[in-house]
């Protein structure tokens, strides 16, 4: 899939940053990571030249591929014009309305009857500049998905799968692990792409397993708490939280949860962060 510029505009030629997966062995391993998709819908992000698309078309019950590049999308539509299970959409994945694609169609739902959407899988090479934004969108629409198998830069893969207390653990780690169970599967060298990029890549599988109910936290408020907690990496958790919480209340909540005042956010597992959040919210409501 093509990379994008900082402005979010897809670069249209290899010279400007497009790197297409060209290793057939890697493509096969990515497909295998999806598991059995014979009765499933798969959403492919940025099919590019179709290295994975052709394999998906043969296995998936339904394939929806979203490509921003006009020329590439036209070529893909021609290539798969005789495949009834393949739909090529030209557009920005960040602007795609998942409710329209995966939600119940008008007139199909009976009044008062709850329709559970079909769970789809997502696969693709996520552009560097929109990786976090796209993942957040996928998390927000998690009711439509059961897994993501994505290619990202190696450093992003390390962050997604990082454990608390390690160098790579941060806001992206905590957020991803709030909604999914990330697993770094294998690395992809520059030679797996044409032309080769200057960075290493990796494939990550993320099983959708939201933990909001388990952690007893409201979604938006807890996300804001995590953003505040990791606001400035060099600051302690206490200093990051001070602008939002009274110093006395914060100190009491930290002590109640056996959290040292000098600790940084990356040292805390989600369970501890959630417990601190609940304690602070309880104090604020008094």
C-alpha positions as CSV (number, residue, x, y, z in Angstrom):
1,X,0.0,0.0,0.0
2,X,1.1,3.5,-0.7
3,X,2.4,5.7,2.1
4,X,1.0,9.1,2.7
5,X,2.5,12.6,3.3
6,X,2.2,14.4,6.6
7,X,-0.8,16.2,5.1
8,X,-2.6,12.9,4.7
9,X,-2.4,13.0,0.9
10,X,-1.3,9.7,-0.7
11,X,1.9,9.9,-2.7
12,X,1.2,8.7,-6.2
13,X,4.5,7.3,-7.5
14,X,7.2,4.9,-6.1
15,X,9.7,7.8,-6.1
16,X,7.5,9.6,-3.6
17,X,7.2,6.8,-1.1
18,X,5.0,3.9,-2.3
19,X,6.2,0.5,-1.2
20,X,4.2,-2.5,-2.4
21,X,4.4,-5.9,-0.9
22,X,6.2,-8.1,-3.4
23,X,7.2,-11.2,-1.4
24,X,4.7,-14.0,-2.1
25,X,5.8,-16.0,0.9
26,X,5.1,-13.0,3.2
27,X,1.7,-12.5,1.5
28,X,0.8,-16.2,2.2
29,X,1.8,-15.9,5.8
30,X,-0.4,-12.8,6.2
31,X,-3.3,-14.6,4.8
32,X,-2.7,-17.6,7.0
33,X,-2.7,-15.3,10.1
34,X,-6.3,-14.5,9.3
35,X,-7.4,-18.1,9.9
36,X,-10.4,-19.6,8.1
37,X,-12.2,-16.8,6.2
38,X,-14.3,-19.0,3.9
39,X,-17.5,-17.7,5.5
40,X,-16.2,-14.3,6.4
41,X,-16.1,-10.7,5.2
42,X,-12.6,-9.2,5.0
43,X,-11.8,-5.5,4.7
44,X,-8.5,-4.9,3.0
45,X,-6.8,-1.5,3.7
46,X,-4.8,-0.3,0.7
47,X,-4.6,-3.3,-1.7
48,X,-2.1,-1.4,-3.9
49,X,-1.1,-3.7,-6.7
50,X,-3.1,-6.6,-5.3
51,X,-0.4,-8.8,-3.8
52,X,-2.8,-9.9,-1.0
53,X,-6.0,-9.1,-2.8
54,X,-5.8,-12.1,-5.2
55,X,-5.2,-14.5,-2.3
56,X,-8.1,-13.1,-0.3
57,X,-10.4,-13.2,-3.3
58,X,-9.9,-17.0,-3.5
59,X,-10.6,-17.6,0.2
60,X,-13.0,-15.0,1.6
61,X,-16.8,-15.1,1.2
62,X,-16.7,-11.4,0.7
63,X,-13.8,-9.0,0.2
64,X,-14.0,-5.2,0.4
65,X,-10.8,-3.5,-0.6
66,X,-10.4,0.3,-0.1
67,X,-7.7,2.0,-2.2
68,X,-7.1,5.8,-2.3
69,X,-5.0,5.8,-5.4
70,X,-7.3,6.4,-8.4
71,X,-5.1,4.5,-10.9
72,X,-4.6,1.5,-8.7
73,X,-8.2,1.3,-7.8
74,X,-9.2,1.3,-11.4
75,X,-6.7,-1.4,-12.2
76,X,-8.0,-3.5,-9.4
77,X,-11.6,-3.1,-10.5
78,X,-10.7,-4.3,-13.9
79,X,-8.7,-7.2,-12.6
80,X,-11.5,-8.4,-10.3
81,X,-14.5,-7.4,-12.4
82,X,-15.6,-11.0,-12.8
83,X,-15.2,-11.9,-9.1
84,X,-18.7,-11.5,-7.5
85,X,-17.3,-11.6,-4.0
86,X,-14.9,-8.7,-4.5
87,X,-15.7,-5.0,-4.2
88,X,-13.1,-2.3,-4.8
89,X,-13.8,1.0,-3.2
90,X,-11.8,4.1,-4.2
91,X,-11.4,6.4,-1.2
92,X,-9.7,7.4,2.0
93,X,-10.1,4.7,4.6
94,X,-10.3,7.4,7.3
95,X,-13.4,8.7,5.6
96,X,-15.1,5.4,4.9
97,X,-18.5,5.0,6.7
98,X,-18.3,1.6,8.3
99,X,-21.9,1.8,9.4
100,X,-22.9,2.0,5.7
101,X,-20.7,-1.0,4.8
102,X,-21.3,-3.3,7.7
103,X,-24.5,-2.0,9.4
104,X,-28.0,-3.3,8.7
105,X,-29.4,-2.0,5.4
106,X,-32.5,0.2,5.5
107,X,-35.7,-1.8,5.6
108,X,-34.0,-5.1,6.6
109,X,-34.4,-4.8,10.4
110,X,-37.7,-5.5,12.1
111,X,-38.8,-2.9,14.6
112,X,-37.6,-3.7,18.1
113,X,-35.3,-6.5,16.9
114,X,-31.6,-6.0,17.6
115,X,-29.5,-6.9,14.6
116,X,-26.0,-8.2,15.5
117,X,-23.6,-7.1,12.8
118,X,-21.5,-9.7,11.0
119,X,-17.9,-9.7,12.4
120,X,-15.3,-8.9,9.7
121,X,-11.6,-9.2,9.7
122,X,-9.2,-6.4,8.7
123,X,-6.0,-6.8,6.8
124,X,-3.6,-4.3,5.2
125,X,-0.4,-2.3,5.2
126,X,-1.2,0.8,7.4
127,X,0.4,4.0,6.2
128,X,2.8,5.4,8.8
129,X,1.2,8.8,9.1
130,X,-2.3,7.6,9.8
131,X,-1.5,4.4,11.7
132,X,-2.7,5.6,15.1
133,X,-5.7,7.5,13.7
134,X,-6.8,4.5,11.7
135,X,-6.4,2.1,14.6
136,X,-8.5,4.5,16.8
137,X,-11.2,4.5,14.1
138,X,-11.2,0.7,14.0
139,X,-11.4,0.5,17.7
140,X,-14.3,2.9,17.7
141,X,-16.1,0.6,15.2
142,X,-15.1,-2.6,16.9
143,X,-18.6,-4.0,16.9
144,X,-18.0,-4.8,13.2
145,X,-14.6,-6.5,13.6
146,X,-13.1,-9.5,15.3
147,X,-9.5,-9.2,14.3
148,X,-6.9,-7.0,12.6
149,X,-3.8,-8.4,10.8
150,X,-1.8,-5.4,9.8
151,X,1.6,-4.5,8.5
152,X,3.2,-1.5,10.3
153,X,6.6,-0.2,10.9
154,X,8.6,-2.4,13.3
155,X,8.8,0.3,16.0
156,X,5.0,0.6,15.9
157,X,4.6,-3.2,16.2
158,X,6.9,-3.1,19.2
159,X,4.8,-0.4,20.8
160,X,1.5,-2.2,20.1
161,X,2.7,-5.4,21.8
162,X,4.8,-3.8,24.5
163,X,4.3,-4.8,28.1
164,X,4.0,-2.3,31.0
165,X,7.3,-1.2,32.4
166,X,9.2,-1.6,29.2
167,X,10.7,1.2,27.0
168,X,8.2,0.8,24.2
169,X,5.1,0.8,26.4
170,X,3.1,4.0,25.9
171,X,-0.3,5.5,25.0
172,X,-0.6,3.5,21.8
173,X,0.2,0.3,23.7
174,X,-2.3,1.0,26.5
175,X,-5.1,2.0,24.0
176,X,-4.5,-1.0,21.7
177,X,-4.5,-3.3,24.7
178,X,-7.7,-1.8,26.0
179,X,-9.5,-3.0,22.9
180,X,-7.5,-5.9,21.5
181,X,-4.9,-8.5,22.3
182,X,-1.9,-7.5,20.1
183,X,0.6,-10.1,19.0
184,X,3.6,-9.4,16.9
185,X,3.8,-12.3,14.4
186,X,6.9,-11.7,12.2
187,X,9.2,-9.0,10.8
188,X,9.3,-8.0,7.2
189,X,12.6,-6.9,5.8
190,X,12.8,-4.0,3.3
191,X,13.3,-6.5,0.5
192,X,9.8,-7.8,1.0
193,X,8.6,-4.6,-0.7
194,X,9.1,-3.0,-4.1
195,X,10.8,-0.6,-4.0
196,X,12.4,-1.4,-0.6
197,X,11.7,1.1,2.2
198,X,14.4,2.4,4.5
199,X,12.7,0.9,7.6
200,X,11.9,-2.5,8.9
201,X,8.2,-3.6,9.0
202,X,6.3,-6.2,11.0
203,X,3.0,-8.0,10.9
204,X,0.8,-7.7,14.0
205,X,-2.4,-9.7,14.7
206,X,-4.9,-8.0,17.1
207,X,-7.8,-10.0,18.4
208,X,-10.7,-7.7,19.3
209,X,-11.3,-8.2,23.1
210,X,-12.5,-4.9,24.7
211,X,-11.7,-4.7,28.4
212,X,-13.9,-1.7,29.3
213,X,-16.5,-3.7,31.1
214,X,-13.9,-5.8,32.9
215,X,-12.0,-2.7,34.1
216,X,-15.3,-1.0,35.0
217,X,-14.4,2.3,33.2
218,X,-16.4,4.5,30.9
219,X,-14.8,4.6,27.5
220,X,-14.3,8.2,26.6
221,X,-13.5,9.4,30.1
222,X,-10.9,6.6,30.6
223,X,-9.4,7.3,27.2
224,X,-9.0,11.0,28.2
225,X,-7.4,9.8,31.4
226,X,-4.9,7.7,29.5
227,X,-4.0,10.6,27.2
228,X,-3.4,12.8,30.2
229,X,-1.4,10.1,32.0
230,X,1.0,9.7,29.1
231,X,0.8,13.4,28.1
232,X,4.5,14.1,28.6
233,X,6.7,11.0,28.7
234,X,9.5,12.5,30.8
235,X,7.1,13.6,33.5
236,X,5.9,11.4,36.4
237,X,2.3,10.2,36.3
238,X,1.5,12.5,39.2
239,X,2.8,15.6,37.4
240,X,0.9,14.7,34.3
241,X,-2.3,14.3,36.3
242,X,-1.9,17.4,38.4
243,X,-3.6,19.9,35.9
244,X,-6.8,17.8,36.1
245,X,-6.9,16.6,39.7
246,X,-6.6,18.3,43.1
247,X,-3.2,17.5,44.6
248,X,-4.7,16.2,47.9
249,X,-7.1,14.0,46.0
250,X,-4.4,12.7,43.7
251,X,-2.1,11.9,46.5
252,X,-4.8,10.0,48.4
253,X,-5.7,8.0,45.3
254,X,-2.1,7.1,44.6
255,X,-1.6,5.9,48.2
256,X,-4.8,3.9,48.2
257,X,-3.6,2.0,45.2
258,X,0.0,1.5,46.4
259,X,1.3,3.7,43.5
260,X,4.6,5.5,44.2
261,X,4.3,9.2,43.5
262,X,7.4,9.1,41.3
263,X,6.1,6.4,39.0
264,X,5.6,7.1,35.3
265,X,2.5,6.0,33.4
266,X,4.4,3.4,31.3
267,X,5.1,1.4,34.5
268,X,1.4,0.8,35.2
269,X,-0.7,-2.1,33.7
270,X,-4.1,-1.2,32.6
271,X,-5.7,-2.8,35.7
272,X,-3.8,-0.4,37.9
273,X,-4.5,2.6,35.7
274,X,-8.2,1.8,35.8
275,X,-8.2,1.4,39.6
276,X,-6.5,4.8,39.9
277,X,-9.0,6.4,37.5
278,X,-11.9,4.9,39.5
279,X,-10.5,6.2,42.8
280,X,-10.0,9.7,41.4
281,X,-13.5,9.8,39.9
282,X,-15.0,8.6,43.2
283,X,-13.2,11.4,45.1
284,X,-14.3,14.0,42.5
285,X,-18.0,13.0,43.0
286,X,-17.9,13.5,46.7
